[in-house]
Amino acid sequence: MLYSSSRYDELALWYDLRNGDEEALATLLRLYAKPLISYGRKMISDDAVIEDCIQEVFIQLWQYRCSLKEDVGSVKAYIFASVRRRIITEVKKNTFATTQYDNSASDGYFDIGFSIEEKIIQNETELHRVKIINQHLNSLPKRQKEAIYLKYFKELTNQEIADIMGVKYQTVGNLIHEALTFLRTVFPNDAVWLSLLMVYIN
């Protein structure tokens, strides 16, 4: 069967996966391998570990396909959350940190460095503004950065972000609100900072 990346087709893929279709599993891997690697790099810098974690998640999806929930909601969020948990498990296994990981301590695992593309900007004034945006995005607390990353870079809904981060829906709204409130204090003219953010984030 041929699939596209629409949300409807994600559910079709999920249904076919649960019914033993190997091509559905392979299609999900093709759809999400690159985004998952990109996301994983925000937590650790070892691509081999990231790829192993992704592979393990997909192996388990296949092994336990018969017990997967039919109503999974967002397939993308489910897979991102599974890989996130797997990477965190690997980090914990290979660290001497004494603090136990929980959701409230997740700041220690996600550390994106925002870098809005500067070389495509010709106007010097815009370039200066974009550098300021980068600087202030990178100054956000890590959980706010993760929420912003998933919202605007990966175009996920607040519920999907909540599922991935393992927090309540309202918490995601609060994190994004706090981040945007801070940015508005830096860029009082909403149209300026928001339009730049949307144009150069990809």
C-alpha positions, 0 to 999 in steps of 0.5 A: 500500500502507498502512504503519505504523511497526512495525519489520516494516513498515519492512523492507517499506517498504525492500523496496518502495523497492528495487523502485521504489515511490515511495509507500514512499519517501514513507512513510519520509519522512513517518515520519522527517521530524520526528524527523530535523529534531529530531535535526539541530537538536542538531548545527546550528541552521539548519533550512533546511540540515537540511531540505536534508540530509534531502531530499538523503538521500531523493533519493539513496535513490531514485536508488540504490535498486537498489544498496541493501542488502537486509539493512539491519538497522534502516531507521531507524538507516540513515536517521538515520546517512545524515542525520547524515553529510550534516549533518556534511559540510555543517558541514565545508564551511561552517566554517574549523575546521582539525581533520579530522572523525572519529568520535573528534571527533564531540563537536564536532557534537552538542550537545543541551540537555536540557530535561525539561518543567517546566511540567507539574509541579505539585509544587515538590519534583519541579520542583526534582529535574527541574531538577537532572536537566536540569542534570546531563544537560546536563553530560554529555560530548557523545557520552554525551548523544547516546547517551542522547538516541538511547536514551531520547528516540528509543527506539533499540537500542544496535546502532542507536545504534552504526550512527548514531554510527559507533562499535562496539556496545560503545562505545555500551554504555560511553557509556550506562553511564558516563552512567548511572553518573554520574547514579546518583552524583547520584541515589543512590536509583535509583528516584527519578532513573530514574522521573523520567527515564522519566516526563518524557523524551518 
